[in-house]
Amino acid sequence: MAAGPLELWNHRSMQILVLLSLGLQLVLLVFAGIRRREALAVLGAGYILYKHIALAGGKDGKLLRRASFLMFVLGVVKYGERTWALKCSTLESIGTSVDTKPPAIHNHFHPQDEVTDEECHLRRAHSLFHICKRAIVDSSVVEEDSGLDEHTSKHSRRAIDGVELWTLMEIELSLMYDVLYTKAAVVHTFLGYLIRFISPLTAAASLVLFQLTPKDGHDRADVAITYVLLGGAVFMETTSLLNALASSWTFAFLSTTRWQWLRYTALCNKRWDKLRRADVWLHDLVKGRVAGNSRYKSRRWSYTIGQYNLLHFCTRPADTPLTSPLLGRLARALAPDEWWNRNHYSATVEMSGEIKICVAKYMGGLLGRGKFNTGMVRKKWGEDPLQSRGLYHKGILKDSLSLEFHEGIIIWHIATEVFLTKSERAKCVDAAPSVHGVRVLSDYMMFLLVERPYMLPGQPQKSFSRVAEREELANNLYDEYQNREYDELAPRLIYMARLAKELLEKERDGTTDSLELVLEVWMDFLIYASHKCSRESHAQKLNSGGELTTIVWLMAEHMYQAFVAEKYDMV
């Protein structure tokens, strides 16, 4: 009895592994979106056919050799396509394609009467995707050379006016993810579609050839496994073809094809729309989606941003064997305290629509005043909010802008907490949205400093926890350090207290609305960080869900293009 499984493995190990591979690939095909690994199943079917050839001769062997050869060639093509996709997914290759292809490759917007808002957003994102591609490779976008038609230009400007702009940016970043981390850039080309059409025909031809071959003398288990593999290959290749044809990338391909008859047949007659709707319905059915649960949410940013509050960290209870969870003690035993502090005391929060609108309006104001263009911030972080209020002169407010960026985040973060604690304006009910926005952005920038320092300009801090040399609440910090000139042990706290005191004094004497000033400074922090982050960091973060700074950076690129288009219309 004990030898049964071992004997089965010795005689059927290859067949078992190939069947297991096929099963896993079917799971990926159904539940993992664009991730597909059909090449291994194709080669597996070819291998099993090859084993039959050794036992066959004459005419029977000839049919098997043909079937095996077809599957082998198909497998080689699949692996070659994957290698080609890896080559095309680098930033260098994307930059080359931007320079060699006409900028208007995705500049055709086709309004459809029966599409949903989600479909409309997806198609609009494709129509503006050339801006994202140029931005990710740090290539300047010159609007007068982009060939925008009148309809697209009007749409670009209209998208700025609402939260729709955020939706478009999220979808565009998902499209960039497709280009960088999937085979979309290869599949949705003429050669890619040709491979998709030929693949199921080749697999089906191999299945027919195997069916015509007499099975006398062949092991029944091998014959059954071969049928399963060939049938699975036909199913997967057919599904891959239908998914490719119904993809939104096919809409972009058809919109820019030189074959007018194909565009008319597929788009103008709405044949592609019918295929698309059928594909969406089938995906929703397979994945059990209900009404209102959009399939496009998986393509977007999660709407959540990280949060890290230093005062919350500093006022944490001391860890003892009685208060620290067992898992926490184990983690601290296996990892440095700094790693534990970063991850255990971080959190996430959903970004509200009010903050989105506020950030978009502030960016529009900066653009209108000429503070940045084509992704380049023209002034230092925090300078514009002070200048617009006449506060950019000697004093702690200006001095706080001369600090290194990481230092500025720490000082403004603590000063913000102190200011919100002692401010009377911040306690008003009507100030709640602004207070919420200030806290969210302040904690988010601190989160980037602690968890994602590579997303910020400047040199990362060696140890974030050194600023936390006190375990006092905001009031105690303010009372302790507001009148000190310098403290060797905590120079940042001196800066913090003086900055908070200045903000409170400006609020009390009515010089300015300090709460709105602090909010604009944090929005300036966010915009500055998004523009100074390297393109490589933006691209790498897409693989793990994206970051708010990436969306803000891309939004600035689009807003600048719409601004230039409107300016040219006025000339």
C-alpha positions as CSV (number, residue, x, y, z in Angstrom):
1,M,0.0,0.0,0.0
2,A,2.8,2.4,0.9
3,A,4.4,1.8,-2.5
4,G,1.3,2.8,-4.4
5,P,1.7,6.7,-4.4
6,L,5.5,6.4,-4.9
7,E,5.0,4.0,-7.8
8,L,2.4,6.3,-9.3
9,W,4.7,9.3,-9.0
10,N,7.6,7.4,-10.6
11,H,5.5,6.5,-13.6
12,R,3.3,9.6,-13.9
13,S,5.3,12.4,-12.4
14,M,5.5,14.4,-15.7
15,Q,1.8,13.9,-16.4
16,I,0.8,14.9,-12.9
17,L,2.9,18.1,-13.0
18,V,1.6,19.1,-16.4
19,L,-2.0,18.6,-15.3
20,L,-1.3,20.5,-12.1
21,S,0.2,23.3,-14.2
22,L,-2.9,23.4,-16.4
23,G,-5.2,23.6,-13.4
24,L,-3.2,26.5,-11.9
25,Q,-3.3,28.3,-15.2
26,L,-7.0,28.0,-15.5
27,V,-7.4,29.5,-12.0
28,L,-5.1,32.4,-13.0
29,L,-7.1,32.8,-16.3
30,V,-10.4,33.1,-14.4
31,F,-9.3,35.0,-11.3
32,A,-6.1,37.0,-12.1
33,G,-7.2,39.2,-14.9
34,I,-4.5,39.7,-17.5
35,R,-2.0,37.4,-15.9
36,R,-1.9,34.3,-18.1
37,R,0.6,31.5,-18.4
38,E,-0.7,29.4,-21.3
39,A,2.7,28.9,-22.8
40,L,3.6,26.2,-20.3
41,A,0.4,24.3,-21.0
42,V,1.0,24.5,-24.7
43,L,4.5,23.1,-24.3
44,G,3.2,20.5,-21.9
45,A,0.7,19.2,-24.5
46,G,3.5,19.1,-27.0
47,Y,5.7,17.1,-24.7
48,I,2.9,14.5,-24.1
49,L,2.3,14.2,-27.8
50,Y,6.1,13.7,-28.3
51,K,6.0,10.7,-25.9
52,H,3.3,9.1,-28.1
53,I,5.5,9.5,-31.2
54,A,8.1,7.1,-29.8
55,L,5.4,4.4,-29.7
56,A,3.9,5.2,-33.1
57,G,5.1,4.5,-36.5
58,G,4.1,4.9,-40.2
59,K,1.1,7.1,-40.9
60,D,0.0,7.2,-37.3
61,G,3.4,8.5,-36.2
62,K,3.3,11.1,-39.0
63,L,0.0,12.6,-37.7
64,L,1.4,12.7,-34.2
65,R,4.6,14.3,-35.3
66,R,2.6,17.0,-37.1
67,A,0.5,17.6,-34.0
68,S,3.5,17.7,-31.8
69,F,5.3,20.1,-34.1
70,L,2.4,22.5,-34.2
71,M,2.2,22.6,-30.4
72,F,5.9,23.0,-30.1
73,V,6.0,25.9,-32.5
74,L,3.0,27.5,-30.7
75,G,4.9,27.2,-27.4
76,V,8.0,28.7,-28.8
77,V,6.0,31.6,-30.2
78,K,4.4,32.2,-26.8
79,Y,7.7,32.3,-25.0
80,G,9.1,34.6,-27.6
81,E,6.2,36.9,-27.1
82,R,6.8,37.0,-23.4
83,T,10.5,37.9,-24.1
84,W,9.4,40.6,-26.5
85,A,7.0,41.9,-23.9
86,L,9.8,42.2,-21.3
87,K,11.8,44.2,-23.8
88,C,9.0,46.5,-24.6
89,S,8.1,47.2,-20.9
90,T,11.2,49.1,-20.0
91,L,11.2,52.9,-19.7
92,E,13.8,53.1,-22.4
93,S,11.5,51.2,-24.9
94,I,8.5,53.3,-23.9
95,G,10.6,56.4,-24.5
96,T,11.7,55.2,-27.9
97,S,8.1,54.4,-28.9
98,V,7.0,57.9,-27.8
99,D,9.7,59.4,-30.0
100,T,9.1,57.2,-33.1
101,K,5.3,57.0,-33.0
102,P,3.0,59.9,-33.7
103,P,1.8,61.6,-30.5
104,A,-1.8,61.2,-31.6
105,I,-1.7,57.4,-31.3
106,H,-4.4,57.5,-28.6
107,N,-5.8,61.0,-29.4
108,H,-9.1,59.8,-30.9
109,F,-12.2,60.0,-28.7
110,H,-15.3,58.2,-29.9
111,P,-18.4,59.1,-27.9
112,Q,-20.9,56.2,-27.8
113,D,-24.6,56.6,-27.0
114,E,-24.9,53.4,-24.9
115,V,-21.7,53.2,-22.9
116,T,-21.7,53.5,-19.1
117,D,-19.9,56.2,-17.2
118,E,-17.1,53.6,-16.4
119,E,-16.7,52.7,-20.1
120,C,-16.7,56.4,-21.0
121,H,-14.0,57.2,-18.5
122,L,-11.9,54.2,-19.7
123,R,-12.1,55.4,-23.3
124,R,-11.3,59.0,-22.4
125,A,-8.3,57.8,-20.4
126,H,-7.0,55.9,-23.5
127,S,-7.5,59.1,-25.6
128,L,-5.2,61.0,-23.2
129,F,-2.8,58.2,-22.5
130,H,0.0,59.7,-24.6
131,I,0.5,62.4,-21.9
132,C,1.1,59.7,-19.3
133,K,3.6,57.9,-21.5
134,R,5.6,61.0,-22.2
135,A,5.5,61.9,-18.5
136,I,6.7,58.5,-17.2
137,V,9.8,58.7,-19.5
138,D,10.4,62.4,-18.6
139,S,9.8,63.5,-22.2
140,S,8.4,67.0,-22.6
141,V,5.0,67.3,-24.0
142,V,4.6,70.0,-26.6
143,E,0.9,70.6,-27.1
144,E,1.1,72.2,-30.5
145,D,2.8,69.1,-31.9
146,S,0.4,66.7,-30.4
147,G,-2.3,66.9,-33.0
148,L,-5.2,67.2,-30.6
149,D,-8.5,67.5,-32.4
150,E,-11.0,70.1,-31.2
151,H,-13.2,67.5,-29.4
152,T,-10.3,66.0,-27.4
153,S,-9.0,69.5,-26.5
154,K,-12.4,70.5,-25.1
155,H,-12.7,67.2,-23.2
156,S,-9.2,67.8,-21.7
157,R,-10.3,71.1,-20.3
158,R,-13.7,69.8,-19.1
159,A,-12.1,67.0,-17.2
160,I,-10.3,69.5,-14.9
161,D,-13.5,70.9,-13.5
162,G,-14.5,68.0,-11.2
163,V,-13.5,64.8,-9.4
164,E,-13.7,63.1,-12.9
165,L,-10.0,64.2,-13.3
166,W,-9.0,61.9,-10.4
167,T,-10.9,59.0,-12.0
168,L,-9.1,59.5,-15.3
169,M,-5.7,59.7,-13.6
170,E,-6.4,56.4,-11.7
171,I,-7.4,54.6,-14.9
172,E,-4.4,56.0,-16.8
173,L,-2.0,54.7,-14.2
174,S,-3.7,51.3,-14.5
175,L,-3.0,51.5,-18.2
176,M,0.6,52.4,-17.5
177,Y,0.7,49.4,-15.2
178,D,-0.5,47.3,-18.1
179,V,2.3,48.6,-20.3
180,L,5.0,48.1,-17.6
181,Y,4.0,44.9,-16.0
182,T,1.8,42.9,-18.5
183,K,2.0,42.0,-22.2
184,A,-0.5,44.7,-23.2
185,A,2.0,46.6,-25.3
186,V,2.7,43.5,-27.3
187,V,-0.7,41.8,-27.4
188,H,-2.5,44.9,-28.7
189,T,-0.5,45.3,-31.9
190,F,-1.0,43.8,-35.4
191,L,1.4,41.0,-34.7
192,G,0.0,40.4,-31.2
193,Y,-3.6,40.0,-32.6
194,L,-2.3,37.8,-35.4
195,I,-0.8,35.4,-32.8
196,R,-4.0,35.5,-30.8
197,F,-6.0,34.5,-33.9
198,I,-3.6,31.7,-35.0
199,S,-3.0,30.2,-31.5
200,P,-6.5,28.6,-31.0
201,L,-6.5,27.4,-34.6
202,T,-3.2,25.7,-34.1
203,A,-4.3,24.1,-30.9
204,A,-7.5,22.9,-32.5
205,A,-5.6,21.5,-35.5
206,S,-3.4,19.5,-33.1
207,L,-6.4,18.2,-31.3
208,V,-8.0,17.1,-34.6
209,L,-4.7,15.4,-35.7
210,F,-4.5,13.5,-32.4
211,Q,-8.2,12.5,-32.7
212,L,-7.5,11.0,-36.1
213,T,-4.6,9.0,-34.8
214,P,-5.5,5.3,-33.8
215,K,-5.0,4.8,-30.1
216,D,-4.2,1.1,-30.2
217,G,-1.1,0.3,-28.1
218,H,-1.2,3.6,-26.2
219,D,-1.7,3.8,-22.5
220,R,-5.3,5.0,-21.7
221,A,-4.1,7.4,-19.0
222,D,-1.7,9.1,-21.5
223,V,-4.4,9.4,-24.1
224,A,-6.8,10.9,-21.6
225,I,-4.2,13.3,-20.3
226,T,-3.4,14.3,-23.9
227,Y,-7.0,15.1,-24.6
228,V,-7.3,17.2,-21.4
229,L,-4.2,19.1,-22.3
230,L,-5.1,19.8,-25.9
231,G,-8.7,20.7,-24.9
232,G,-7.4,23.0,-22.2
233,A,-5.0,24.6,-24.6
234,V,-7.9,25.2,-27.1
235,F,-10.0,26.7,-24.3
236,M,-7.3,29.0,-23.0
237,E,-6.2,30.2,-26.4
238,T,-9.8,30.9,-27.4
239,T,-10.4,32.7,-24.1
240,S,-7.2,34.7,-24.6
241,L,-8.4,35.8,-28.1
242,L,-11.8,36.9,-26.9
243,N,-10.3,38.8,-23.9
244,A,-7.9,40.6,-26.2
245,L,-10.6,41.5,-28.7
246,A,-12.9,42.8,-26.0
247,S,-10.2,44.7,-24.1
248,S,-10.3,48.5,-23.9
249,W,-6.8,48.4,-25.5
250,T,-8.5,47.1,-28.7
251,F,-10.7,50.2,-28.7
252,A,-7.5,52.3,-28.7
253,F,-6.0,50.1,-31.5
254,L,-9.1,50.4,-33.6
255,S,-9.3,54.2,-33.0
256,T,-5.8,54.7,-34.5
257,T,-5.6,52.0,-37.2
258,R,-4.9,53.1,-40.7
259,W,-7.5,50.6,-42.0
260,Q,-10.6,52.8,-42.3
261,W,-12.8,49.9,-43.2
262,L,-11.8,48.0,-40.0
263,R,-12.5,51.1,-37.9
264,Y,-15.9,51.6,-39.5
265,T,-16.9,47.9,-39.3
266,A,-15.9,47.5,-35.6
267,L,-16.6,50.9,-34.1
268,C,-19.1,52.8,-36.3
269,N,-21.4,49.8,-36.6
270,K,-21.0,49.1,-32.8
271,R,-20.0,45.5,-33.3
272,W,-17.0,45.9,-31.0
273,D,-19.4,47.5,-28.3
274,K,-21.5,44.4,-28.4
275,L,-18.5,42.1,-27.9
276,R,-17.3,44.4,-25.1
277,R,-20.6,44.3,-23.3
278,A,-20.8,40.5,-23.6
279,D,-17.3,40.2,-22.3
280,V,-18.1,42.4,-19.3
281,W,-21.2,40.5,-18.6
282,L,-19.4,37.2,-18.7
283,H,-16.6,38.4,-16.4
284,D,-19.2,39.7,-13.9
285,L,-21.0,36.4,-14.0
286,V,-17.8,34.3,-13.5
287,K,-16.6,36.4,-10.7
288,G,-20.0,36.8,-9.0
289,R,-20.2,40.5,-9.2
290,V,-23.5,42.1,-8.2
291,A,-25.0,45.4,-9.5
292,G,-23.1,48.4,-8.2
293,N,-19.9,46.4,-7.7
294,S,-17.8,47.8,-10.5
295,R,-15.3,45.6,-12.3
296,Y,-13.1,48.6,-12.9
297,K,-12.2,49.2,-9.2
298,S,-9.5,46.6,-9.6
299,R,-7.9,48.8,-12.2
300,R,-7.7,51.8,-10.0
301,W,-6.0,53.3,-7.0
302,S,-7.4,52.0,-3.7
303,Y,-8.4,55.6,-2.5
304,T,-6.5,54.9,0.7
305,I,-3.3,56.7,1.8
306,G,-0.8,55.9,4.5
307,Q,-0.8,57.8,7.8
308,Y,1.9,58.2,10.4
309,N,1.6,60.6,13.4
310,L,4.7,61.3,15.4
311,L,2.8,62.4,18.5
312,H,0.7,59.3,18.4
313,F,3.9,57.3,18.3
314,C,5.6,59.2,21.1
315,T,2.6,58.9,23.5
316,R,2.3,55.1,23.0
317,P,2.3,53.1,26.2
318,A,5.5,51.4,27.1
319,D,5.7,47.8,25.8
320,T,5.8,45.3,28.6
321,P,5.3,41.5,28.7
322,L,1.7,42.2,29.9
323,T,0.7,45.0,27.5
324,S,2.6,44.0,24.3
325,P,0.9,41.3,22.2
326,L,2.6,38.0,21.7
327,L,2.9,38.7,18.0
328,G,4.4,42.1,18.7
329,R,7.0,40.7,21.1
330,L,7.9,38.0,18.5
331,A,8.3,40.6,15.7
332,R,10.5,42.8,17.9
333,A,12.6,39.8,18.7
334,L,13.1,39.0,15.0
335,A,13.4,42.5,13.6
336,P,14.9,45.9,14.7
337,D,12.8,48.2,16.9
338,E,12.8,50.8,14.1
339,W,11.2,48.4,11.7
340,W,8.6,47.5,14.2
341,N,7.8,51.1,15.0
342,R,7.4,52.0,11.4
343,N,5.0,49.2,10.5
344,H,3.1,48.8,13.7
345,Y,2.3,52.5,14.2
346,S,1.4,53.2,10.6
347,A,-2.2,53.3,9.4
348,T,-4.3,54.0,6.3
349,V,-7.3,56.3,5.7
350,E,-9.6,56.8,2.8
351,M,-9.0,60.1,0.9
352,S,-12.2,62.1,0.9
353,G,-13.7,63.8,-2.1
354,E,-13.3,67.2,-0.4
355,I,-9.6,66.8,-0.2
356,K,-9.4,65.7,-3.9
357,I,-11.3,68.8,-5.0
358,C,-9.2,71.0,-2.7
359,V,-5.9,69.7,-4.1
360,A,-7.2,70.0,-7.7
361,K,-8.3,73.6,-7.2
362,Y,-5.0,74.5,-5.5
363,M,-3.0,73.0,-8.4
364,G,-5.2,74.9,-10.9
365,G,-4.4,78.1,-9.0
366,L,-0.6,77.4,-9.1
367,L,-0.9,76.7,-12.8
368,G,-2.8,79.9,-13.5
369,R,-0.1,81.9,-11.7
370,G,2.7,80.2,-13.7
371,K,4.2,78.4,-10.7
372,F,4.9,75.2,-12.6
373,N,4.8,73.7,-16.1
374,T,5.4,70.4,-17.8
375,G,6.0,68.7,-14.4
376,M,8.6,71.2,-13.1
377,V,7.9,73.2,-9.9
378,R,9.4,76.6,-10.3
379,K,9.6,77.6,-6.7
380,K,10.5,76.0,-3.3
381,W,7.8,74.1,-1.4
382,G,5.6,76.3,0.8
383,E,6.8,79.6,-0.9
384,D,3.6,80.3,-2.8
385,P,1.2,80.2,0.2
386,L,3.4,82.6,2.1
387,Q,3.9,85.0,-0.8
388,S,0.2,85.1,-1.7
389,R,-0.5,86.4,1.9
390,G,2.5,88.8,2.1
391,L,4.2,86.6,4.7
392,Y,7.3,85.7,2.7
393,H,9.7,87.9,4.7
394,K,12.3,87.4,7.5
395,G,11.0,85.3,10.3
396,I,10.3,81.8,11.3
397,L,7.8,81.2,8.5
398,K,10.4,81.9,5.8
399,D,13.2,80.3,7.8
400,S,11.2,77.0,7.9
401,L,11.4,76.9,4.1
402,S,15.2,77.0,4.1
403,L,15.4,73.6,5.8
404,E,16.1,70.4,4.0
405,F,12.9,68.8,2.7
406,H,12.8,65.9,5.1
407,E,13.5,68.2,8.0
408,G,10.8,70.5,6.9
409,I,8.3,67.7,6.9
410,I,9.2,66.8,10.5
411,I,9.1,70.3,11.8
412,W,5.9,71.3,10.1
413,H,4.3,68.0,11.1
414,I,4.8,68.6,14.8
415,A,4.0,72.3,14.5
416,T,0.8,71.4,12.8
417,E,-0.3,69.1,15.6
418,V,0.5,71.8,18.2
419,F,-1.3,74.5,16.2
420,L,-4.4,72.4,15.7
421,T,-4.4,71.6,19.5
422,K,-4.3,75.2,20.6
423,S,-6.1,77.0,17.7
424,E,-9.6,78.3,18.5
425,R,-10.4,78.4,14.8
426,A,-9.6,74.7,14.4
427,K,-12.3,73.9,17.0
428,C,-15.1,75.5,15.0
429,V,-17.6,73.2,13.3
430,D,-17.2,74.9,9.9
431,A,-13.5,74.4,10.0
432,A,-13.8,70.6,10.3
433,P,-13.2,69.8,6.6
434,S,-10.0,72.0,6.6
435,V,-8.8,70.4,9.8
436,H,-9.4,66.9,8.4
437,G,-7.5,67.8,5.2
438,V,-4.6,69.2,7.2
439,R,-4.3,66.2,9.4
440,V,-4.6,63.7,6.5
441,L,-2.0,65.4,4.4
442,S,0.4,66.0,7.3
443,D,0.2,62.4,8.4
444,Y,0.6,61.2,4.8
445,M,3.8,63.2,4.2
446,M,5.1,61.9,7.5
447,F,4.2,58.4,6.3
448,L,6.1,58.9,3.1
449,L,9.1,60.0,5.2
450,V,9.0,57.0,7.4
451,E,7.8,54.2,5.0
452,R,8.6,55.5,1.5
453,P,11.6,57.8,1.7
454,Y,12.5,56.9,-1.9
455,M,9.4,58.7,-3.0
456,L,10.7,62.0,-1.6
457,P,13.5,64.3,-2.8
458,G,16.6,64.6,-0.8
459,Q,18.6,62.1,1.3
460,P,16.5,59.7,3.5
461,Q,16.8,60.2,7.3
462,K,19.0,57.7,9.0
463,S,16.6,57.3,11.9
464,F,13.2,58.9,12.0
465,S,12.8,58.1,15.7
466,R,15.5,60.5,16.9
467,V,13.0,63.4,16.6
468,A,10.9,61.6,19.2
469,E,13.1,62.5,22.2
470,R,10.2,63.5,24.3
471,E,7.0,61.8,25.4
472,E,4.9,64.9,26.0
473,L,1.7,65.9,24.4
474,A,1.4,68.9,22.1
475,N,0.6,71.4,24.8
476,N,3.6,70.4,26.9
477,L,5.9,70.6,23.9
478,Y,4.6,74.1,23.1
479,D,4.9,75.4,26.7
480,E,8.4,73.9,27.0
481,Y,10.0,75.2,23.9
482,Q,8.2,78.3,22.7
483,N,10.5,80.8,24.3
484,R,13.8,78.9,24.0
485,E,16.4,80.2,21.5
486,Y,18.2,76.9,21.0
487,D,18.5,73.5,22.4
488,E,21.3,71.1,21.4
489,L,19.2,68.1,22.3
490,A,16.1,69.0,20.3
491,P,16.8,71.8,17.8
492,R,13.8,70.6,15.7
493,L,11.5,71.2,18.7
494,I,12.7,74.8,19.0
495,Y,11.8,75.4,15.3
496,M,8.5,73.6,15.8
497,A,7.5,75.7,18.8
498,R,8.4,79.0,17.2
499,L,6.6,78.1,14.0
500,A,3.5,77.1,15.9
501,K,3.6,80.3,18.0
502,E,3.9,82.4,14.8
503,L,0.9,80.6,13.3
504,L,-1.2,81.1,16.4
505,E,-0.3,84.8,16.6
506,K,-1.2,85.4,13.0
507,E,-4.6,83.8,13.7
508,R,-5.2,85.8,16.8
509,D,-4.4,89.2,15.4
510,G,-6.4,88.5,12.2
511,T,-3.4,88.8,9.9
512,T,-4.3,85.7,8.0
513,D,-6.3,82.5,8.2
514,S,-3.6,80.3,9.6
515,L,-5.6,77.1,9.2
516,E,-6.0,77.7,5.4
517,L,-2.3,78.7,5.3
518,V,-1.3,75.4,6.9
519,L,-3.5,73.4,4.5
520,E,-2.0,75.1,1.5
521,V,1.5,74.5,2.8
522,W,0.8,70.8,3.1
523,M,-0.7,70.7,-0.4
524,D,2.5,72.4,-1.5
525,F,4.5,69.7,0.2
526,L,2.5,67.1,-1.6
527,I,2.9,68.7,-5.1
528,Y,6.6,69.4,-4.6
529,A,7.2,65.8,-3.5
530,S,5.2,64.4,-6.4
531,H,7.2,66.4,-9.0
532,K,10.6,65.8,-7.5
533,C,10.1,62.0,-7.1
534,S,12.0,60.1,-9.8
535,R,10.1,58.6,-12.7
536,E,11.6,55.2,-11.8
537,S,10.1,55.4,-8.3
538,H,6.7,56.3,-9.7
539,A,6.8,53.4,-12.1
540,Q,8.0,50.9,-9.4
541,K,5.2,51.9,-7.0
542,L,2.6,51.1,-9.7
543,N,3.4,47.4,-9.1
544,S,2.1,47.6,-5.6
545,G,-0.9,49.7,-6.1
546,G,0.3,53.2,-6.8
547,E,0.7,56.2,-4.6
548,L,-1.1,59.5,-4.1
549,T,2.0,61.5,-5.2
550,T,2.0,59.6,-8.5
551,I,-1.6,60.6,-9.2
552,V,-0.9,64.3,-8.3
553,W,2.2,64.3,-10.5
554,L,0.3,62.9,-13.5
555,M,-2.6,65.3,-12.8
556,A,-0.3,68.3,-13.1
557,E,0.9,67.1,-16.5
558,H,-2.7,66.9,-17.8
559,M,-3.7,70.2,-16.3
560,Y,-0.8,71.9,-17.9
561,Q,-1.8,70.4,-21.3
562,A,-5.4,71.6,-20.9
563,F,-4.1,75.0,-19.8
564,V,-1.9,75.3,-22.9
565,A,-4.7,74.1,-25.2
566,E,-7.0,76.8,-23.8
567,K,-4.4,79.4,-24.2
568,Y,-3.8,78.6,-27.8
569,D,-7.6,78.7,-28.4
570,M,-7.6,82.3,-27.1
571,V,-4.8,83.4,-29.4
